[in-house]
Amino acid sequence: MNTKSPGIVKFVVGDRSLATFQLLWQVVAGWACFLYITDGYKVYPCLIEDADHLVSKTAMTRVEGENCRLRHYLARLHRRTLCYSKSIEMLSASVRLLIYYLKHRRIPSFT
C-alpha cells in the first residue's frame, strides 16, 4: 500500500510462508522505502532489516481495511465451496480484476 494514494499497489496469492513473502519482497524491495510496517508475522524479519521494520498492529488499519474490502467483494476469498475454486490462477485473476474495478469503477474491455 502507498500512504499517498488509496488502493492496493501489489499483491501475491499464496499461503503465509516465507516462499510467498519472498515473491512479494522481490518487487517491494526495489521500491527503496525507508520504513516497512507489518503486523509482526514471523517471516517478515527474515528479509526486512530491523532498522527499516516497524511492527505495529495499529498502523496496519488501512491494510486490514483493504483486506476486509477484498473479502467483502470476492466470495472466493471467504472459503472453499462448491461454487468457488481456490486455484491460484483464478484467485489472482479475480483479485486483479476487482482491484481494477475499485480503482476505475468500470470493467475493462477484453477485446
C-alpha positions in Angstrom: 0.0 0.0 0.0 1.1 3.5 -0.6 0.3 6.2 2.0 0.0 8.9 -0.7 -2.8 7.2 -2.7 -5.6 4.7 -1.9 -5.8 1.2 -3.2 -3.6 -1.8 -3.4 -0.2 -1.4 -5.1 0.9 -5.1 -5.4 -0.3 -8.4 -4.2 0.8 -12.0 -4.2 -1.5 -15.0 -3.9 -0.3 -17.9 -1.8 0.0 -19.1 1.8 1.6 -17.2 4.6 5.0 -18.9 4.1 8.5 -17.4 3.6 8.4 -18.5 -0.1 5.2 -16.5 -0.7 6.7 -13.4 1.1 9.9 -13.7 -1.0 7.8 -13.3 -4.2 6.3 -10.1 -2.9 9.6 -8.9 -1.4 11.3 -9.2 -4.8 9.1 -6.4 -6.0 8.7 -4.3 -2.8 12.5 -4.3 -2.1 13.1 -2.4 -5.4 10.9 0.5 -4.2 13.6 1.6 -1.8 11.2 2.5 1.0 12.6 3.9 4.2 10.2 2.1 6.5 8.1 -1.1 6.3 5.2 -1.5 8.7 4.0 -5.1 9.3 1.8 -7.0 11.8 4.8 -8.9 13.1 4.3 -12.2 11.3 7.4 -14.4 11.8 8.6 -14.4 8.2 9.0 -10.6 7.8 12.2 -10.3 9.8 13.8 -12.9 7.6 14.0 -10.3 4.7 13.4 -6.9 6.2 16.3 -5.2 8.1 15.5 -4.4 11.7 16.3 -0.7 11.2 13.7 -0.5 8.4 11.0 -2.6 10.1 8.2 -1.3 12.4 5.8 -3.8 13.9 2.6 -2.1 14.7 -0.9 -3.6 14.5 -2.4 -0.1 14.9 -0.6 1.2 11.8 -2.0 -1.7 9.8 -5.6 -0.5 9.9 -5.5 0.7 6.3 -4.2 -2.6 5.1 -6.7 -4.5 7.2 -9.4 -2.3 5.7 -8.4 -3.2 2.2 -8.3 -6.9 3.1 -11.8 -6.6 4.5 -13.0 -4.8 1.3 -11.5 -7.6 -0.8 -13.2 -10.3 1.3 -16.5 -8.3 1.1 -16.5 -8.2 -2.7 -14.9 -11.5 -3.5 -16.7 -14.5 -2.2 -13.9 -16.8 -3.3 -11.7 -15.3 -0.6 -14.0 -16.5 2.2 -13.7 -20.3 2.0 -13.6 -23.2 -0.4 -17.1 -24.1 -1.6 -18.6 -25.9 -4.5 -19.1 -22.5 -6.2 -15.6 -21.1 -5.9 -12.4 -22.9 -6.7 -9.2 -22.0 -4.8 -6.9 -22.3 -7.8 -4.0 -19.8 -7.7 -4.7 -18.6 -11.2 -8.4 -17.9 -10.6 -7.7 -16.2 -7.3 -5.0 -14.0 -8.9 -7.2 -13.1 -11.8 -10.2 -12.3 -9.6 -8.2 -10.1 -7.3 -6.6 -8.3 -10.2 -10.0 -7.6 -11.8 -11.5 -6.4 -8.5 -8.6 -4.0 -7.9 -9.0 -2.6 -11.4 -12.8 -2.2 -10.9 -12.4 -0.5 -7.5 -9.8 1.9 -8.9 -11.6 2.8 -12.2 -15.2 2.0 -11.4 -15.6 0.1 -14.6 -14.9 -3.4 -16.0 -12.0 -3.4 -18.5 -12.8 -4.4 -22.1 -11.2 -7.7 -23.1 -11.4 -7.3 -26.8 
